[in-house]
């Protein structure tokens, strides 16, 4: 599929250049992501989105391992090869997700032996949210065995946020970044 909305292209205006670099972590060697270039077609929306995205990614209460597991699972279930590939390439190793676990975010179940009880609870929550936009009492109770109230709220927002990102990337038809990992088929 041809990308439906092209990203901004160089030479960038000074405002666009600043905005694109605010999206990217300091010292990153990659060009700004195509997702960010597309969002900059609507700078006001991009600015509002950047605040929440950065808050979840950099200033959240969930640790990197939990955060990246949730993001990978949400993106995999949404069939969002773009965001899944970016996140696992950029963050999975630092989050200490094994290559088996990375693959299982797309192909496995919460009951796979590669998961700790905490990881299984997170995956069950993501799967149930994806299936029906709600959590059953048993899944909520299982989640609360591992997360306090603020962390549980953050998980709900994080899962919803990356579902939104999947809608944007899939809806626009953004092709995976050349350096990203390929989403395994189920």
N, C-alpha and C positions, 0 to 999 in steps of 0.2 A: 504494500500500500504506500502511496506517496504521502509524505507528511502534509497534513492539512493546513497547518499554520507554520510558516517558516520562522526560525529564530532571528533575532536581530543579528546583523553582520557588521564586521569592522569596515571602515573605521567608526568606532563608537563615539557618541557624544560624551563629553566628560561625565554627565549625570549617569548615562547608561553604563559607562566603564566602572564608575564607583559602585553602582548598584550590582553589577555582575560580580565584582570582586567581594562585595559584602556577602554574597551567597556562598562563596568558596572559603574553605578553611585556610588560614594563613599558611603560606609556604607550599601550597599544592602546585605540582608541576603541570597539571592538566589545564587545558582551556576551560573556561566556564562551561558547565554542562548544557546540553541542548535544551533540557527542561527549563533551565533558568533563562536561556536566550528566548525561548518561546514565551515564558511568563512576562518577560520585559516588553512584550508587545502591548502589555497593559500595566504600565509602571505602578499605578496606584494599587492595583490588586496584588502585584508582585511584592510590593513593600509590606502590605498587610500579611501576606502569606509567609514572607521571610521571618517576621517576628515570631510567629507560632512555630514554624519549622526549626528555627535556631533554638528556641526555648526547649523544644522536645529533644533535639539532638545534642545540644551542648550543656544545657542547664537543667535537665530533667533529674528526677529522683531515681528513676530506674537505672540500674547499671548497664554498661555497654553490652554485656552478654544478653541480658533480658531484652533490652531495646532492639538489638539487631536480630535476635530470634523472632521477635514479634513482627518487625518490619519485613524480614524475609518471608515469613509465613503469610502475612497479609498480601504481599506482592505476588507470591507464588499462587495463592488461591485466586487472585484477581487476574492471573495470566499476564501480569505486567513484567515482561522480560526486561524492559528498560530499567525500571527502578530496582528490581531484584538484582540484576547484574551489576549495577552501580554499587549498591550497598554491600553485597557480598564481596565484591572485588576490593572495595575501599575499607571495609570495617570488620569483616568476619574474622580475620586472623587476630586483630587486636582485641576482639571480643572473645577470643579463645574458642571459637566454634571450629570443630574439626571439619575436614573436607567431607567426611561421611555425614556429619550433621548438616552441613550446608546443602548437600544433595537432598537429604531427608526433609528439609524445609519445604521442598517442592514435591517430593515423591512419597514421603512417609506418613505415618500416623503418630498421634501422641503416645501410643503404646509401644513404639519402637524402643528396644533396649538401649539405644544410644542416648536417650534422654534421661536426665535426672527427674525426680518427682516434681521439682519446681518447674523445669522446662516442660514437662508433660502438662502441668496445670496451665501454663501460659499458652501452649499450643491448643489445648482443649477450649480455652476461652476464645482465642482467635477463630478457631474453626466454628464454634457455636455462634459467635457474632457474625461471621461471614454467612452462615446458613440462614440465620433468621433475625439478625439485628437485636439479639437479646441474649441473656445468660440465664440458664436454668439455676435453680437453687443449688443442686449438687456441684455444678461447675463453679459457681460463685464461691461456695464454701471451700472448694479445693484451691481456688485462687487465693482466697483470704488466709489459707494456711501458710502462704509464702509471702504475701504482700500486705502491707498496712493500708489503711484507707486512702491516703494520698497517692500511694503507688498504684493502687487498684484504679483510682480515677484517672491517673496518668496513662495507664495501660489502655483504658477505654478511648481516651482522646488520641493516643498514639496510633492505635489500630484504625480509628476513623480517619485520622489525618492521612495515613498512608493509603487508605482506600481512596481518598480524594486525589492523592497524587497519582494513583493508578488510573483513576478516571481521566485525569488530564493527559497523562502519557499515552494511554491506550486510545483515548478519544481523538487526540491530535495525530496519533500514528508515529510517535517518535521512535526511530530505530535505535537499537542499543548502541551505546558508546563503543568505539573500537577496542577499548581496553577492558571493557566489562566482561564478566563471566556470562556464559550462555545458560539460560533457564532450562533445567532438565525437564524432559517430558514425563508426564505422569503415566 
